[in-house]
Amino acid sequence: MPCRRIDPADSTDPAGSAEPADRADLDDLDDPADLGDPADRDEPEMTPKGPLVATVPAIGVLALQGDVREHMRALASSGVRAVAVRRPAELAAVDALVIPGGESTTMWKLAEAFELLEPLRLRIKEGMPAYGSCAGMIMLADRIEGGVEGQQTIGGIDMSVRRNAFGRQVDSFEADIDFADRGTIRAVFIRAPWVESVGPGVEVLGRVPGGAGRSDASAPRDASRGDGDEAGARTPAARPGAVADPAGDDRIVAVRQGPLLATSFHPELTGDWRVHSYFVEMVREL
Protein backbone atom coordinates (compact mmCIF):
# COMPACT_ATOMS: atom_id res chain seq x y z
CA MET A 1 0.00 0.00 0.00
CA PRO A 2 1.32 3.47 -0.76
CA CYS A 3 0.22 4.97 2.56
CA ARG A 4 -0.19 3.68 6.11
CA ARG A 5 -1.55 5.80 8.94
CA ILE A 6 0.46 5.57 12.15
CA ASP A 7 -1.62 4.51 15.14
CA PRO A 8 -1.11 7.18 17.84
CA ALA A 9 -2.11 4.59 20.45
CA ASP A 10 0.96 2.53 19.62
CA SER A 11 3.05 2.17 22.76
CA THR A 12 6.21 3.10 20.83
CA ASP A 13 6.47 6.66 19.53
CA PRO A 14 8.19 6.50 16.11
CA ALA A 15 9.58 9.97 16.73
CA GLY A 16 11.69 8.64 19.56
CA SER A 17 12.79 11.74 21.40
CA ALA A 18 10.28 14.05 19.68
CA GLU A 19 7.86 15.60 22.11
CA PRO A 20 4.22 14.63 22.81
CA ALA A 21 1.31 16.03 20.86
CA ASP A 22 0.31 18.90 23.13
CA ARG A 23 2.98 21.59 23.07
CA ALA A 24 1.06 24.72 24.11
CA ASP A 25 3.05 24.82 27.34
CA LEU A 26 6.30 25.10 25.43
CA ASP A 27 4.94 27.81 23.17
CA ASP A 28 4.16 29.84 26.29
CA LEU A 29 7.64 29.53 27.81
CA ASP A 30 8.94 32.79 29.21
CA ASP A 31 12.39 31.31 29.75
CA PRO A 32 13.44 28.55 27.33
CA ALA A 33 16.21 27.65 29.75
CA ASP A 34 13.47 26.14 31.93
CA LEU A 35 13.75 23.10 29.67
CA GLY A 36 17.28 22.52 30.98
CA ASP A 37 20.67 23.13 29.46
CA PRO A 38 21.11 20.98 26.33
CA ALA A 39 24.80 20.85 27.20
CA ASP A 40 23.91 18.60 30.14
CA ARG A 41 22.67 15.90 27.78
CA ASP A 42 25.01 13.15 26.69
CA GLU A 43 24.96 12.59 22.95
CA PRO A 44 28.38 11.07 22.26
CA GLU A 45 30.20 11.72 19.04
CA MET A 46 29.57 8.96 16.52
CA THR A 47 32.10 7.93 13.89
CA PRO A 48 31.86 5.69 10.84
CA LYS A 49 33.21 2.17 11.07
CA GLY A 50 36.84 1.77 10.09
CA PRO A 51 39.81 4.13 10.53
CA LEU A 52 39.16 7.85 10.35
CA VAL A 53 41.02 9.83 7.74
CA ALA A 54 41.38 13.56 7.29
CA THR A 55 38.88 13.57 4.41
CA VAL A 56 35.95 12.38 6.58
CA PRO A 57 33.61 15.36 7.04
CA ALA A 58 32.41 16.34 10.49
CA ILE A 59 28.65 16.89 10.33
CA GLY A 60 26.95 18.37 13.36
CA VAL A 61 23.46 17.66 14.61
CA LEU A 62 21.80 20.60 16.37
CA ALA A 63 21.28 19.06 19.81
CA LEU A 64 18.92 21.55 21.44
CA GLN A 65 15.81 19.41 21.09
CA GLY A 66 14.44 16.68 18.84
CA ASP A 67 15.57 13.31 17.49
CA VAL A 68 19.32 13.95 17.76
CA ARG A 69 20.61 10.41 18.29
CA GLU A 70 18.70 9.01 15.33
CA HIS A 71 20.30 11.53 12.98
CA MET A 72 23.75 10.91 14.44
CA ARG A 73 23.35 7.18 13.87
CA ALA A 74 22.21 7.75 10.27
CA LEU A 75 25.16 10.06 9.57
CA ALA A 76 27.70 7.66 11.05
CA SER A 77 26.18 4.88 8.94
CA SER A 78 26.62 7.14 5.90
CA GLY A 79 30.38 7.39 6.45
CA VAL A 80 30.91 10.70 8.25
CA ARG A 81 31.76 11.83 11.76
CA ALA A 82 28.60 12.94 13.59
CA VAL A 83 28.96 15.58 16.29
CA ALA A 84 26.34 17.00 18.67
CA VAL A 85 26.22 20.82 18.41
CA ARG A 86 25.00 22.83 21.39
CA ARG A 87 27.35 25.83 21.52
CA PRO A 88 28.67 28.38 19.00
CA ALA A 89 32.19 26.95 19.29
CA GLU A 90 30.91 23.48 18.37
CA LEU A 91 29.02 24.94 15.42
CA ALA A 92 32.18 26.65 14.19
CA ALA A 93 34.05 23.32 14.22
CA VAL A 94 31.76 21.32 11.89
CA ASP A 95 31.64 21.18 8.09
CA ALA A 96 27.85 20.89 7.85
CA LEU A 97 24.78 20.66 10.06
CA VAL A 98 21.59 18.63 10.45
CA ILE A 99 18.62 20.34 12.12
CA PRO A 100 16.41 17.56 13.48
CA GLY A 101 12.70 17.20 13.86
CA GLY A 102 11.09 18.29 17.10
CA GLU A 103 9.08 21.45 17.76
CA SER A 104 9.99 24.53 15.76
CA THR A 105 8.92 27.20 18.25
CA THR A 106 10.80 25.46 21.07
CA MET A 107 13.86 25.07 18.86
CA TRP A 108 13.77 28.76 17.98
CA LYS A 109 13.45 29.83 21.63
CA LEU A 110 16.28 27.54 22.73
CA ALA A 111 18.53 28.70 19.88
CA GLU A 112 18.03 32.27 21.09
CA ALA A 113 18.49 31.35 24.76
CA PHE A 114 21.79 29.59 24.09
CA GLU A 115 23.04 32.28 21.68
CA LEU A 116 23.03 30.04 18.63
CA LEU A 117 20.46 31.69 16.37
CA GLU A 118 22.70 34.40 14.92
CA PRO A 119 25.76 32.08 14.56
CA LEU A 120 23.50 29.62 12.73
CA ARG A 121 22.27 32.33 10.38
CA LEU A 122 25.84 33.46 9.73
CA ARG A 123 27.10 29.96 8.93
CA ILE A 124 24.16 29.39 6.56
CA LYS A 125 24.80 32.75 4.88
CA GLU A 126 28.46 31.81 4.46
CA GLY A 127 27.47 28.65 2.59
CA MET A 128 27.59 25.89 5.20
CA PRO A 129 25.60 22.85 3.98
CA ALA A 130 22.59 22.12 6.16
CA TYR A 131 19.76 19.59 6.18
CA GLY A 132 16.52 20.09 8.08
CA SER A 133 13.88 17.41 8.67
CA CYS A 134 10.30 18.26 9.72
CA ALA A 135 10.78 21.09 12.27
CA GLY A 136 14.24 21.50 10.74
CA MET A 137 12.57 22.25 7.40
CA ILE A 138 10.62 25.03 9.12
CA MET A 139 13.85 26.39 10.64
CA LEU A 140 15.46 26.59 7.18
CA ALA A 141 12.46 28.31 5.55
CA ASP A 142 12.58 32.00 4.72
CA ARG A 143 8.84 32.26 5.39
CA ILE A 144 6.36 30.43 7.66
CA GLU A 145 2.61 30.13 7.25
CA GLY A 146 0.63 29.20 10.35
CA GLY A 147 3.43 30.18 12.72
CA VAL A 148 3.02 31.70 16.16
CA GLU A 149 3.30 35.47 16.45
CA GLY A 150 6.91 36.58 16.23
CA GLN A 151 8.25 33.14 15.35
CA GLN A 152 11.70 33.30 13.77
CA THR A 153 13.70 30.88 11.67
CA ILE A 154 17.31 30.49 10.60
CA GLY A 155 16.23 30.84 6.97
CA GLY A 156 18.21 30.16 3.82
CA ILE A 157 15.76 28.37 1.53
CA ASP A 158 13.53 30.59 -0.58
CA MET A 159 10.25 28.88 0.30
CA SER A 160 7.06 29.29 2.29
CA VAL A 161 6.37 26.38 4.64
CA ARG A 162 3.02 25.68 6.27
CA ARG A 163 3.55 24.53 9.81
CA ASN A 164 1.66 21.33 10.82
CA ALA A 165 0.05 21.18 7.40
CA PHE A 166 -0.73 17.45 7.55
CA GLY A 167 -2.53 17.72 10.88
CA ARG A 168 -2.17 16.56 14.47
CA GLN A 169 -0.57 13.50 16.05
CA VAL A 170 -3.54 11.33 15.03
CA ASP A 171 -2.82 12.28 11.39
CA SER A 172 0.73 10.93 11.42
CA PHE A 173 1.27 8.57 8.49
CA GLU A 174 3.73 6.85 6.20
CA ALA A 175 3.89 7.04 2.40
CA ASP A 176 6.10 5.89 -0.44
CA ILE A 177 7.60 8.84 -2.33
CA ASP A 178 10.14 9.27 -5.09
CA PHE A 179 13.09 11.18 -3.67
CA ALA A 180 15.52 12.94 -6.03
CA ASP A 181 17.35 10.28 -8.08
CA ARG A 182 17.35 7.72 -5.24
CA GLY A 183 14.19 5.84 -6.14
CA THR A 184 11.19 5.23 -3.92
CA ILE A 185 11.64 5.64 -0.19
CA ARG A 186 9.31 5.09 2.75
CA ALA A 187 8.64 8.48 4.35
CA VAL A 188 7.38 8.95 7.92
CA PHE A 189 5.30 12.11 8.48
CA ILE A 190 4.71 13.12 12.10
CA ARG A 191 2.77 16.38 12.58
CA ALA A 192 4.59 17.48 9.45
CA PRO A 193 4.78 20.71 7.46
CA TRP A 194 4.56 20.99 3.71
CA VAL A 195 5.95 23.56 1.28
CA GLU A 196 3.36 26.03 0.00
CA SER A 197 5.56 27.78 -2.56
CA VAL A 198 9.18 27.96 -3.69
CA GLY A 199 11.37 30.57 -5.33
CA PRO A 200 12.99 30.07 -8.73
CA GLY A 201 16.27 28.80 -7.24
CA VAL A 202 14.67 25.92 -5.30
CA GLU A 203 14.68 22.38 -6.69
CA VAL A 204 11.75 20.15 -5.71
CA LEU A 205 13.03 16.67 -4.80
CA GLY A 206 9.88 14.95 -3.53
CA ARG A 207 6.09 15.17 -3.38
CA VAL A 208 3.25 13.36 -1.65
CA PRO A 209 -0.47 13.35 -2.58
CA GLY A 210 -2.18 16.27 -0.87
CA GLY A 211 -4.83 14.11 0.79
CA ALA A 212 -2.32 11.74 2.36
CA GLY A 213 -2.48 11.64 6.12
CA ARG A 214 -5.18 14.30 6.51
CA SER A 215 -8.43 13.31 8.20
CA ASP A 216 -9.94 16.68 7.27
CA ALA A 217 -7.89 18.92 4.98
CA SER A 218 -10.28 21.83 5.59
CA ALA A 219 -10.16 21.68 9.39
CA PRO A 220 -9.59 25.04 11.13
CA ARG A 221 -6.28 25.49 12.92
CA ASP A 222 -5.02 27.26 16.02
CA ALA A 223 -1.67 29.03 15.65
CA SER A 224 -1.22 29.19 19.42
CA ARG A 225 -0.56 25.46 19.60
CA GLY A 226 2.84 23.90 19.04
CA ASP A 227 4.03 21.79 16.14
CA GLY A 228 2.40 18.84 17.91
CA ASP A 229 -1.00 20.37 17.17
CA GLU A 230 -2.74 22.00 14.26
CA ALA A 231 -1.28 25.37 13.35
CA GLY A 232 -3.16 28.55 12.54
CA ALA A 233 -4.66 29.43 9.21
CA ARG A 234 -2.80 32.74 8.94
CA THR A 235 -1.72 33.02 5.31
CA PRO A 236 0.58 35.95 4.56
CA ALA A 237 0.77 37.28 1.03
CA ALA A 238 3.03 35.21 -1.20
CA ARG A 239 6.46 36.63 -1.96
CA PRO A 240 6.58 38.18 -5.44
CA GLY A 241 8.01 35.63 -7.86
CA ALA A 242 7.22 32.64 -5.64
CA VAL A 243 5.90 29.62 -7.54
CA ALA A 244 2.90 27.81 -6.08
CA ASP A 245 2.96 24.02 -6.18
CA PRO A 246 2.33 23.30 -9.89
CA ALA A 247 1.27 19.68 -9.30
CA GLY A 248 -2.16 20.54 -7.92
CA ASP A 249 -2.98 18.45 -4.87
CA ASP A 250 0.50 16.94 -4.73
CA ARG A 251 2.38 18.54 -1.84
CA ILE A 252 6.06 19.43 -1.88
CA VAL A 253 7.82 17.57 0.93
CA ALA A 254 11.49 17.67 -0.11
CA VAL A 255 13.52 20.55 -1.55
CA ARG A 256 17.07 21.67 -2.18
CA GLN A 257 18.57 25.08 -2.75
CA GLY A 258 22.34 25.05 -3.28
CA PRO A 259 23.94 23.61 -0.12
CA LEU A 260 20.63 23.43 1.77
CA LEU A 261 18.33 20.39 1.90
CA ALA A 262 14.98 20.02 3.67
CA THR A 263 12.33 17.32 4.05
CA SER A 264 8.92 17.31 5.73
CA PHE A 265 9.45 13.72 6.79
CA HIS A 266 11.78 11.81 9.14
CA PRO A 267 14.22 9.59 7.19
CA GLU A 268 16.23 8.95 10.35
CA LEU A 269 13.42 6.73 11.71
CA THR A 270 13.26 4.13 8.94
CA GLY A 271 16.74 2.58 8.78
CA ASP A 272 16.99 3.67 5.13
CA TRP A 273 19.88 6.13 4.95
CA ARG A 274 19.49 7.26 1.33
CA VAL A 275 18.41 10.80 2.26
CA HIS A 276 21.36 11.16 4.65
CA SER A 277 23.70 9.69 2.04
CA TYR A 278 22.37 12.24 -0.46
CA PHE A 279 23.19 15.02 2.02
CA VAL A 280 26.65 13.58 2.70
CA GLU A 281 27.33 13.61 -1.05
CA MET A 282 26.26 17.26 -1.15
CA VAL A 283 28.73 18.04 1.64
CA ARG A 284 31.59 16.20 -0.08
CA GLU A 285 30.90 17.98 -3.39
CA LEU A 286 30.92 21.50 -1.92
Backbone torsions as a table, in degrees:
resi	resn	phi	psi	omega
1	MET	NA	142.4	-178.2
2	PRO	-71.7	-27.9	-177.6
3	CYS	-132.5	146.5	173.5
4	ARG	-140.4	123.1	178.7
5	ARG	-75.3	136.6	177.6
6	ILE	-80.6	132.3	-179.9
7	ASP	-80.0	112.1	-178.7
8	PRO	-64.6	-15.3	178.7
9	ALA	-82.9	-6.8	177.8
10	ASP	-55.9	136.5	-176.1
11	SER	-70.0	-17.0	179.0
12	THR	-107.5	120.8	178.2
13	ASP	-79.9	115.2	-178.4
14	PRO	-62.2	-16.4	179.4
15	ALA	-81.6	-3.7	178.3
16	GLY	61.7	-107.1	-175.7
17	SER	-85.0	1.7	176.7
18	ALA	-65.4	156.2	-170.6
19	GLU	-82.8	166.7	179.1
20	PRO	-67.3	175.2	-170.2
21	ALA	-64.8	-40.3	-174.1
22	ASP	-89.2	114.3	-175.1
23	ARG	-121.4	16.1	-177.8
24	ALA	-60.3	-32.4	-179.8
25	ASP	-64.4	-35.7	179.8
26	LEU	-73.4	-35.3	178.1
27	ASP	-63.3	-26.1	-176.9
28	ASP	-94.4	10.3	-178.5
29	LEU	-61.6	129.9	171.3
30	ASP	-83.6	-33.9	-178.5
31	ASP	-129.1	102.7	-179.4
32	PRO	-58.1	-22.7	179.9
33	ALA	-66.0	-12.6	176.8
34	ASP	-62.6	-19.9	177.9
35	LEU	-75.6	-9.0	-177.7
36	GLY	100.5	155.2	-178.8
37	ASP	-77.5	118.8	178.0
38	PRO	-57.3	-23.8	-179.6
39	ALA	-67.0	-17.0	179.4
40	ASP	-80.2	-11.2	-178.6
41	ARG	-84.6	151.4	-173.8
42	ASP	-110.5	90.0	170.0
43	GLU	-108.1	98.7	-175.0
44	PRO	-66.5	155.3	174.1
45	GLU	-64.1	139.4	178.5
46	MET	-117.1	137.0	-178.2
47	THR	-123.3	153.2	177.4
48	PRO	-67.2	157.8	177.8
49	LYS	-67.3	146.5	-179.6
50	GLY	96.2	171.6	-177.2
51	PRO	-67.8	140.3	175.5
52	LEU	-77.5	142.3	173.8
53	VAL	-126.4	166.1	-173.6
54	ALA	-63.6	-20.9	-176.0
55	THR	-84.8	-3.0	179.2
56	VAL	-75.7	118.2	-179.7
57	PRO	-66.8	150.6	171.1
58	ALA	-100.8	114.7	-179.7
59	ILE	-111.9	122.4	-179.7
60	GLY	-84.3	155.5	170.1
61	VAL	-121.1	121.2	-179.3
62	LEU	-62.4	114.1	-168.0
63	ALA	-106.6	38.4	176.5
64	LEU	-81.4	-35.8	-173.5
65	GLN	-175.9	148.0	178.2
66	GLY	111.9	-169.4	-173.3
67	ASP	-86.5	71.1	-173.5
68	VAL	-69.7	-50.5	-174.6
69	ARG	-61.8	-37.9	-179.5
70	GLU	-62.7	-41.7	178.0
71	HIS	-67.7	-39.0	180.0
72	MET	-63.8	-39.6	177.3
73	ARG	-64.5	-42.9	179.7
74	ALA	-64.1	-40.2	179.4
75	LEU	-66.6	-45.1	178.7
76	ALA	-61.2	-37.4	177.9
77	SER	-69.9	-18.0	179.0
78	SER	-94.4	5.4	170.5
79	GLY	93.7	22.1	177.6
80	VAL	-125.7	170.5	175.9
81	ARG	-90.6	121.5	-177.9
82	ALA	-99.9	130.0	-174.2
83	VAL	-129.8	130.8	174.6
84	ALA	-73.2	133.2	-177.7
85	VAL	-116.7	118.6	179.6
86	ARG	-128.5	-16.9	-174.2
87	ARG	-129.8	155.9	178.3
88	PRO	-55.3	-38.2	-179.7
89	ALA	-64.8	-36.1	177.6
90	GLU	-70.1	-36.8	176.2
91	LEU	-62.4	-41.1	-178.1
92	ALA	-66.4	-19.5	-173.8
93	ALA	-93.6	-4.9	-177.3
94	VAL	-103.5	159.0	-179.9
95	ASP	-86.6	-23.2	-176.7
96	ALA	-159.8	173.5	-173.9
97	LEU	-144.6	140.6	168.8
98	VAL	-107.8	132.0	175.9
99	ILE	-107.9	111.5	-169.4
100	PRO	-78.4	173.0	171.1
101	GLY	-71.6	165.1	-177.4
102	GLY	161.5	-121.5	179.1
103	GLU	-136.6	117.5	-166.9
104	SER	-66.4	-37.5	-179.7
105	THR	-69.6	-37.6	177.0
106	THR	-65.3	-42.4	-180.0
107	MET	-62.2	-41.6	178.1
108	TRP	-62.5	-47.3	-178.5
109	LYS	-63.4	-40.2	178.8
110	LEU	-69.0	-38.2	177.5
111	ALA	-60.8	-39.3	176.2
112	GLU	-68.5	-44.1	-176.0
113	ALA	-63.3	-34.7	-177.6
114	PHE	-102.6	19.8	170.8
115	GLU	56.3	43.4	178.9
116	LEU	-110.5	-18.0	-172.1
117	LEU	-61.7	-50.7	-179.4
118	GLU	-67.8	-42.0	173.8
119	PRO	-58.8	-36.7	176.5
120	LEU	-64.0	-46.3	178.6
121	ARG	-60.3	-39.9	-179.1
122	LEU	-66.4	-44.7	179.9
123	ARG	-62.7	-40.9	177.6
124	ILE	-63.3	-44.3	179.7
125	LYS	-62.3	-32.8	179.7
126	GLU	-78.8	-6.0	174.6
127	GLY	105.0	12.0	177.8
128	MET	-64.1	130.3	174.7
129	PRO	-63.8	141.1	178.7
130	ALA	-146.8	146.8	176.8
131	TYR	-128.9	127.7	177.3
132	GLY	-119.5	130.2	176.7
133	SER	-111.8	134.0	177.7
134	CYS	56.0	-106.8	176.7
135	ALA	-59.7	-30.3	176.4
136	GLY	-64.5	-33.4	174.5
137	MET	-62.5	-43.2	178.7
138	ILE	-61.3	-42.1	-179.0
139	MET	-63.9	-28.0	179.8
140	LEU	-90.7	-4.0	-178.1
141	ALA	-79.1	142.9	173.8
142	ASP	-74.1	-25.3	-176.6
143	ARG	-140.6	141.6	178.0
144	ILE	-117.7	138.3	168.6
145	GLU	-112.0	135.1	-177.9
146	GLY	81.5	17.3	179.0
147	GLY	-82.5	165.9	174.8
148	VAL	-75.0	159.9	-178.0
149	GLU	-60.8	129.0	178.1
150	GLY	81.9	0.8	-176.5
151	GLN	-61.9	134.1	-179.5
152	GLN	-115.3	158.3	176.8
153	THR	-129.0	172.1	170.8
154	ILE	-73.8	-42.9	-179.6
155	GLY	80.5	-179.6	178.7
156	GLY	131.6	-34.5	178.5
157	ILE	-102.2	127.8	-177.0
158	ASP	-77.0	78.5	-178.5
159	MET	-151.0	158.4	170.3
160	SER	-107.1	126.2	-177.9
161	VAL	-115.2	132.4	176.0
162	ARG	-93.9	118.0	-178.3
163	ARG	-69.5	134.5	179.4
164	ASN	55.4	35.6	-173.0
165	ALA	-62.9	-32.4	-176.7
166	PHE	-86.3	-1.6	173.9
167	GLY	111.3	-164.0	-173.1
168	ARG	-87.9	-172.7	-178.9
169	GLN	-55.1	-40.1	-178.4
170	VAL	-66.4	-15.2	180.0
171	ASP	-95.7	5.7	177.7
172	SER	-60.8	143.7	-174.4
173	PHE	-157.6	170.6	174.2
174	GLU	-121.9	149.7	178.4
175	ALA	-152.7	150.3	172.9
176	ASP	-86.1	127.2	177.8
177	ILE	-131.9	155.2	172.3
178	ASP	-87.4	122.1	-177.3
179	PHE	-113.9	117.2	177.3
180	ALA	47.3	-129.8	179.1
181	ASP	-105.6	21.5	-173.6
182	ARG	-99.9	8.4	179.4
183	GLY	84.0	-162.0	-177.3
184	THR	-88.1	130.3	177.4
185	ILE	-123.4	155.8	175.5
186	ARG	-88.4	120.4	-176.1
187	ALA	-109.6	133.8	179.7
188	VAL	-104.7	119.5	-179.2
189	PHE	-109.7	117.8	-179.1
190	ILE	-125.1	104.5	-178.0
191	ARG	49.5	51.8	-164.0
192	ALA	-92.8	152.6	170.6
193	PRO	-84.1	170.1	164.1
194	TRP	-135.9	167.6	-178.4
195	VAL	-93.7	120.9	179.1
196	GLU	-78.3	-41.4	-178.4
197	SER	-156.5	156.2	179.9
198	VAL	-131.8	153.1	174.0
199	GLY	-80.2	172.2	-174.6
200	PRO	-65.5	-19.3	-178.5
201	GLY	-92.4	6.0	-175.6
202	VAL	-101.5	129.9	177.5
203	GLU	-96.7	128.4	177.2
204	VAL	-85.6	124.3	-175.8
205	LEU	-107.4	-14.8	-178.1
206	GLY	-164.3	148.0	178.9
207	ARG	-137.3	159.7	174.5
208	VAL	-136.7	147.2	177.8
209	PRO	-55.5	138.5	-173.7
210	GLY	-61.4	-28.2	-179.5
211	GLY	-83.8	-7.4	-175.3
212	ALA	-64.2	129.7	172.7
213	GLY	80.7	-9.7	-177.1
214	ARG	-97.6	123.4	176.0
215	SER	-76.7	-27.9	178.9
216	ASP	-155.1	95.8	-174.6
217	ALA	-65.1	-17.6	-178.6
218	SER	-99.8	8.5	-175.5
219	ALA	-63.7	139.7	176.7
220	PRO	-67.7	157.3	-175.7
221	ARG	-127.5	161.0	-178.4
222	ASP	-124.1	110.4	-174.8
223	ALA	-69.4	-13.4	-178.6
224	SER	-77.2	-13.2	-178.7
225	ARG	-87.5	158.9	-178.1
226	GLY	-77.2	-177.1	-179.6
227	ASP	-62.4	-17.1	176.6
228	GLY	-77.8	-1.4	179.1
229	ASP	-132.9	175.5	-179.0
230	GLU	-69.2	136.6	-178.7
231	ALA	-89.5	169.9	-175.4
232	GLY	-73.9	162.4	-176.4
233	ALA	-92.3	15.8	178.6
234	ARG	-62.2	124.9	-176.9
235	THR	-126.4	95.4	179.1
236	PRO	-66.9	159.1	178.8
237	ALA	-58.9	140.0	-179.8
238	ALA	-65.4	146.3	176.6
239	ARG	-65.2	136.7	176.9
240	PRO	-55.2	130.7	179.6
241	GLY	91.9	-9.1	178.6
242	ALA	-69.1	146.4	-177.3
243	VAL	-108.4	117.0	176.3
244	ALA	-66.7	158.3	-178.8
245	ASP	-56.0	114.5	-174.7
246	PRO	-79.9	-5.4	-175.3
247	ALA	-96.9	24.5	176.6
248	GLY	66.6	-119.8	-176.1
249	ASP	-76.9	-12.3	176.2
250	ASP	-68.0	132.2	-176.4
251	ARG	-103.6	137.7	178.3
252	ILE	-75.5	125.3	-178.2
253	VAL	-128.4	1.9	176.2
254	ALA	-151.5	131.1	-177.1
255	VAL	-142.2	161.1	172.3
256	ARG	-140.9	139.9	169.7
257	GLN	-136.7	106.9	-178.7
258	GLY	57.9	-121.5	-178.2
259	PRO	-86.0	8.9	-175.7
260	LEU	-112.5	134.0	-178.4
261	LEU	-128.0	143.0	178.5
262	ALA	-148.7	142.0	174.2
263	THR	-132.9	147.9	174.6
264	SER	-74.1	-23.1	-170.7
265	PHE	-102.9	177.5	-173.4
266	HIS	-112.7	85.6	179.8
267	PRO	-70.3	-18.0	-178.9
268	GLU	-71.0	-10.8	-175.7
269	LEU	-96.3	-4.5	-170.3
270	THR	-104.1	-16.4	-173.5
271	GLY	82.8	0.4	175.9
272	ASP	-102.4	111.9	-171.5
273	TRP	-95.5	19.1	-175.8
274	ARG	-65.0	-34.5	177.6
275	VAL	-68.2	-43.8	178.0
276	HIS	-64.8	-38.9	177.4
277	SER	-64.2	-37.2	176.1
278	TYR	-60.8	-44.3	179.2
279	PHE	-65.6	-42.1	178.3
280	VAL	-59.4	-40.6	176.9
281	GLU	-63.0	-39.9	175.9
282	MET	-57.8	-45.9	-178.0
283	VAL	-62.3	-44.4	-178.2
284	ARG	-66.7	-29.6	-177.5
285	GLU	-80.3	-20.5	-174.1
286	LEU	-92.1	NA	NA
